[in-house]
Amino acid sequence: MNFDLQLYWALFLRRLPVMALFVLIGVAGGIVAAFKLPETYETSARLLVEAPQIPDNMVVSTVQTGATEQLDIIEQRLLTRANLIDIANRFRVFPDIRQMEPDAVVSKMRSSTRIRRSAGREQATLMTISFSSHSGRIAADVVNEYVTLVLQENARFRTSRAESTLSFFEQEVQRLGQELDRQSTAIATFKSENAEALPEEQSYRLGRQTLLQERLSRLERDLRALQSQRQDFLRIFETTGRISSIEGIGRRRSPEEERLIVARAELENARSVYSDQSPRVIRLQAMVDRLEAVVAAQTAAGLTGEGGEVSPEQALLDATLSQIDNQIATLDSDIADTTEELDGLQRAISQSAANGIQLASLERDYQMIQTRYNAAVANLNQARMSERIESTAQGQRVSVIENASVPQVPTGPNRSKVAALGAVAGIGLAAAYFVLLELLNRNIRSPGELTGRFNITPITTIPHMRARDGRLVRRRRLLGVSFVLATALLPALWSSPGLDRSQFPAGQMPGATGTN
């Protein structure tokens, strides 16, 4: 599409009066607004987040909130609805605050408040609180109240967190202490109920078992020896009728007894060489049996004396057998006691493994609770030191570098900027008027538009010719309308009431000199 510069220049000249009217209205409105806007006062206070006075390598505070995060929390709690309404009512920030809705008060307070923070690596963390109002005194009072709330909130925030941490670890130490007591009681009860089968005495029981087994073997060996000795006494007495030879009392033996002793010796020697079916062994055994029968007959003949009295041999035999029986009874009792103790040891040894597993589980739980208890006690001590640091304001804190002062010179509005904005607005309206007419006008006004719309090439074009009188009338009409509008709008703007700065958000007030 070909751009006809001559056509648009002609259109610009034709529409210039109306566009000039829009520019004039904008400039006039800007000038009137610059003079009618009320004066505003703004003041600010600066705060600094100080590092802890006690180094972290000595005592670590339990409040581990970063400076930036802490300021964010304080800002959100500072600009709560209740705080803003209370401050606005206390200092009568707005002249008509009694007639304002609470939501409007909160909105205007937030729009008039500016909070800026600056922080960086190896840089101090600063916070600047500003407030703008129609009165310098009100602005200073509001900012100082903000500062007071920030300091109180910072102290309350850190102290409450330190106290909460301390309270938690106190409860944890008490709870773990009670668990330790219960576990200790369970271990003591288990040991008392299984005192005979505890794993720590297993080595003693094994050693005791070995000793008792050796003792039992010795007792059984002694018992068998006594039993054999008793049988020998009876057999000899039954054979010879005397036991004096056993007791070592010198007495003359009969020939049959001498021959019996020799025959028994030969029989023993033969059995050590030949088997029991050997003729020699059989012959010697028959001779021993015959001699034993003879000796027994002789013993029976001389066993009882005159008048039925017991012979000395029988009395000695009875005494000897009684002594041997007492020893055998003692050995039987010792063997029974040793066997019973061995059975008990065997049961304890068998139960010791299971008891050891259960006891190890109880002691392992106890050690785990003890470890947690020791850690909780260490944390409790640290929490107590931290609570002491925070309560005495020795930790990280917010301090005031500069309080808000009452401004003596208004900070706004910037009247020249307001007037310039009015002129820019007028020029924008004029440009919008020109573009709108172009978008709405669908008439063909040049040969280029004729060719572009119908795809034809005209031989010649005849422009629309207006009478000179008609153009003069149209221009006079436009000038008259412009004059009437100008004379009507300028007095209306000048007589309008002053603009309320609270209607504009902070930093967006026309002509405001403050920066965010």
DODREN-723091 format. One line per field, with one value per residue (C-alpha): x, y, z. Coordinates in steps of 0.02 Angstrom, whole numbers, plus 50000, padded with zeros to 5 digits. Each point is the difference from the previous one (the first is absolute). Layout:
N
X <- [X,...]
Y <- [Y,...]
Z <- [Z,...]
# end
This chain:
516
X <- [50000,50072,50011,49937,50094,49919,49826,50036,50081,49844,49895,50111,49979,49813,49982,50128,49873,49913,50166,50062,49844,50042,50178,49937,49880,50140,50120,49867,49949,50182,50029,49841,50042,50176,49934,49851,50088,50024,50173,50063,50133,50102,50126,50093,50101,50143,50032,50149,50008,50150,50100,50001,50114,50055,50089,49916,50156,49973,49811,49886,49829,49851,49913,50075,49888,50098,50000,49901,49873,49980,49967,49871,49909,50005,49935,49853,49954,50024,49879,49859,49825,49988,50164,49958,49826,50064,50138,49883,49873,50130,50086,49848,50098,49852,49889,49839,50053,49839,49899,50118,49973,50132,50048,50031,50106,50107,50020,50052,50119,50086,50010,50078,50127,50161,50122,50165,50138,50179,50112,50144,50148,50118,49883,49893,49814,49902,49816,49921,49821,49915,49827,49919,49858,49923,50086,50185,49965,49879,50125,50139,49885,49944,50178,50062,49855,50049,50177,49939,49893,50147,50115,49866,49958,50184,50030,49839,50035,50175,49957,49844,50097,50139,49872,49905,50160,50046,49827,50008,50167,49947,49850,50109,50128,49861,49917,50164,50045,49835,50035,50172,49923,49872,50134,50113,49855,49966,50182,50008,49837,50062,50164,49913,49880,50142,50138,50052,50016,50080,50126,50136,50017,50011,50189,49981,49864,50105,50148,49888,49926,50173,50046,49837,50021,50175,49933,49858,50121,50108,49851,49936,50173,50012,49824,50043,50159,49902,49869,50133,50088,49837,49969,50176,49974,49839,50071,50156,49898,49879,50147,50115,49887,50130,50050,50155,50109,49919,50019,50181,49982,50129,49909,50049,49905,49937,50080,49841,50010,50181,49960,49849,50109,50127,49862,49922,50168,50030,49823,50031,50165,49920,49857,50125,50077,49860,49816,49860,49973,50180,50015,50128,49885,49854,50103,50064,49823,49934,50137,49966,49815,50035,50122,49877,49867,50117,50054,49818,49955,50143,49947,49820,50056,50102,49889,49891,50069,49921,49831,49958,50117,50068,50178,50134,50017,49817,50006,50153,49913,49845,50101,50101,49846,49911,50146,50005,49811,50013,50134,49895,49848,50104,50066,49823,49942,50148,49968,49815,50042,50132,49884,49861,50119,50062,49821,49967,50159,49953,49829,50079,50127,49861,49894,50147,50006,49817,50015,50157,49908,49856,50114,50107,49842,49951,50174,50009,49837,50070,50158,49897,49894,50158,50077,49843,49994,50181,49969,49842,50095,50136,49868,49911,50159,50023,49818,50021,50152,49909,49847,50114,50084,49835,49922,50150,50002,50174,49953,49953,49888,49925,50060,49951,50129,49893,49829,49869,50003,49860,50025,49993,49998,49866,50063,49864,49923,50125,49895,50105,49992,49811,49982,50112,49896,49844,50081,50051,49822,49932,50119,49949,49816,50035,50095,49861,49871,50099,50024,49817,49938,50113,49937,49817,50018,49980,49990,50121,50103,50148,50044,50109,49851,49896,50132,50028,49815,49936,50164,49978,50107,49902,50039,49966,49912,49889,50011,49848,49993,49917,49942,50109,49853,49968,50179,49995,49838,50069,50158,49903,49886,50148,50083,49838,49976,50181,49983,49840,50078,50157,49902,49889,50131,50134,49888,49928,50173,50057,49848,50010,50049,50179,50048,50021,50173,49941,49905,50165,50111,50167,50128,49866,49940,50018,50151,50059,50186,50024,50065,49970]
Y <- [50000,50169,50132,50167,50127,50148,49933,49972,50170,50078,49899,50055,50183,49976,49919,50110,50115,49856,49919,50166,50009,49831,50056,50162,49908,49883,50142,50098,49848,49966,50181,50004,49832,50060,50149,49914,49842,50011,50003,49835,49963,49843,49942,49839,49903,49880,49840,49882,49813,49978,49840,49904,50077,49826,49903,49843,49896,50029,49985,49959,50079,49886,50139,49967,50117,50100,50189,50016,49869,50081,50170,49922,49924,50165,50096,49883,50011,50188,50031,49897,50069,50024,50097,50116,50041,50029,50118,50095,50027,50045,50135,50051,49973,50046,50152,49905,49836,49990,49988,49878,49814,49890,49922,50173,50049,49843,50026,50183,49962,49865,50112,50140,49883,49950,49871,49973,49877,49992,49851,49914,49889,50073,50149,50061,49964,50164,50038,50168,50041,50152,50076,50146,50106,50172,50045,49984,49968,49857,49923,50005,49928,49857,49955,50004,49889,49881,49997,49964,49855,49931,50002,49921,49868,49957,49979,49901,49892,49948,49982,49896,49884,49977,49967,49877,49906,49996,49937,49863,49933,50008,49891,49886,49975,49961,49877,49911,49993,49912,49878,49965,49963,49882,49911,49983,49926,49876,49946,49979,49901,49886,49969,49960,49880,49912,50015,49818,50011,50169,50003,50091,49845,49878,49975,49964,49872,49913,49990,49939,49869,49932,49989,49914,49875,49957,49987,49888,49885,49989,49967,49864,49922,50003,49928,49856,49967,49995,49888,49884,49999,49957,49857,49937,50003,49902,49876,49968,49987,49881,49898,50000,50052,50127,50175,50011,49971,50151,50108,49949,49908,49860,49833,49826,49944,49825,49893,50012,50190,49998,49884,50110,50154,49909,49928,50172,50072,49860,50025,50185,49966,49867,50114,50132,49875,49877,50020,49946,49840,49944,49832,50074,50146,49879,49885,50147,50072,49833,49988,50179,49961,49842,50090,50145,49875,49921,50169,50054,49844,50029,50184,49951,49876,50128,50155,49983,49969,49922,50067,50080,50150,50093,49957,50135,49970,50036,50157,50064,49965,50094,50150,50001,49987,50136,50118,49961,50025,50170,50051,49934,50098,50158,49975,49969,50162,50096,49923,50048,50179,50016,49929,50120,50148,49943,49990,50177,50064,49917,50084,50168,49979,49959,50149,50119,50020,50054,50110,50077,50049,50078,50087,50067,50071,50086,50070,50057,50096,50073,50059,50078,50094,50049,50070,50103,50056,50059,50094,50079,50055,50079,50088,50056,50082,50086,50056,50073,50100,50057,50054,50097,50084,50049,50061,50114,50060,49931,49909,50063,50153,50146,50172,50175,50098,50154,50042,50090,50189,50124,50063,50189,50004,49910,49855,50012,50025,50041,50129,50017,49812,50002,50136,49905,49843,50101,50058,49823,49942,50133,49949,49819,50047,50095,49853,49881,50115,50000,49810,49968,50103,49907,49832,50052,50086,49874,50129,49998,50157,49970,49908,49880,49946,49977,49888,49901,49968,49960,49941,50121,50138,50162,50110,50157,50054,50149,50060,50053,50192,50095,50177,50129,50062,49825,49979,50167,49956,49831,50079,50134,49868,49899,50152,50050,49829,49997,50172,49951,49839,50089,50140,49870,49873,50115,50082,49829,49927,50148,49999,49812,49948,49950,49822,49884,49927,49848,49947,49958,49852,50039,50046,50021,50173,50120,50106,49902,50020,49843,49841,49819]
Z <- [50000,49947,50135,49934,50105,49916,50038,50185,50015,49928,50121,50144,49953,49981,50174,50086,50085,50088,50046,50064,50107,50081,50032,50076,50113,50058,50036,50090,50104,50046,50053,50103,50081,50039,50095,50080,50066,50189,50074,50073,50129,50008,50129,50031,50130,49974,50096,50002,50033,50116,50014,50166,50132,50058,49861,49932,50033,50187,50016,49852,50012,49974,49899,49828,49898,49871,50001,49838,50050,50170,49921,49883,50148,50096,49848,49977,50184,50000,49856,50073,49996,50188,50011,49855,50063,50177,49941,49883,50140,50130,49896,49895,49840,49888,50037,49962,50081,50102,49840,49912,49988,50085,49832,49927,50151,49981,49813,50018,50143,49897,49848,50103,50081,49916,50069,49913,50043,49941,50028,49913,50023,50129,50016,50143,49994,50007,50007,49958,50051,49920,50014,49909,50067,49985,50165,50040,50183,49960,49879,50132,50136,49888,49949,50180,50050,49862,50067,50176,49938,49900,50152,50110,49871,49974,50187,50023,49848,50054,50184,49966,49885,50127,50138,49891,49962,50185,50049,49868,50059,50183,49958,49893,50140,50124,49880,49959,50185,50035,49858,50073,50169,49923,49899,50153,50097,49860,49996,50190,50000,49862,50090,50163,49915,49907,50129,49977,49810,49963,49857,50100,50115,49856,50016,50187,49965,49867,50120,50139,49886,49959,50185,50045,49859,50063,50178,49944,49910,50157,50112,49886,49993,50191,50012,49886,50101,50163,49926,49933,50169,50089,49881,50028,50189,49985,49877,50106,50160,49918,49936,50150,50141,50053,49947,50107,49849,49916,50152,50015,50167,50012,50016,49944,49847,49974,49866,49896,50006,49946,49857,49953,49987,49893,49888,49974,49952,49875,49931,49972,49913,49890,49950,49948,49880,49951,49964,50116,49896,50023,50095,50117,50045,50023,50114,50105,50014,50062,50129,50061,50015,50101,50118,50024,50051,50126,50072,50011,50096,50121,50020,50034,50129,50095,49969,50151,50173,50149,50063,49829,50020,49848,49963,49990,49814,49969,50108,49907,49835,50054,50057,49840,49891,50100,49974,49815,49986,50083,49876,49857,50062,50012,49824,49936,50080,49927,49829,50009,50050,49865,49868,50052,49993,49829,49937,50062,49919,49837,50002,50041,49861,49877,50055,50005,49810,49987,50153,49927,49840,50097,50123,49857,49920,50162,50026,49817,50022,50160,49910,49861,50126,50094,49841,49963,50180,49997,49836,50073,50156,49892,49895,50158,50065,49833,49999,50175,49944,49844,50100,50116,49852,49919,50163,50030,49816,49969,49841,49828,50016,49906,50053,49945,49902,49969,50068,49898,50013,49963,49820,49980,49810,49898,49900,49868,49880,49861,49913,49842,49975,50026,49869,49880,50026,49956,49837,49958,50035,49882,49861,50027,49984,49839,49926,50052,49918,49836,49998,50046,49854,49882,50061,49982,49830,49856,49857,49852,50006,49884,49836,50100,50106,49840,49923,50161,50034,49823,49919,49854,49929,49976,49851,50099,50161,50033,50181,50101,49995,50142,49991,50085,50102,50065,50062,50089,50086,50057,50071,50089,50075,50065,50073,50087,50076,50058,50080,50088,50067,50060,50087,50084,50055,50070,50132,50044,50029,50101,50111,50031,50179,50036,49960,50146,49996,50096,49844,49916,50047,50081,49869,49863,50049,49853,50033,50151,50029,50106,49917,50043]
# end
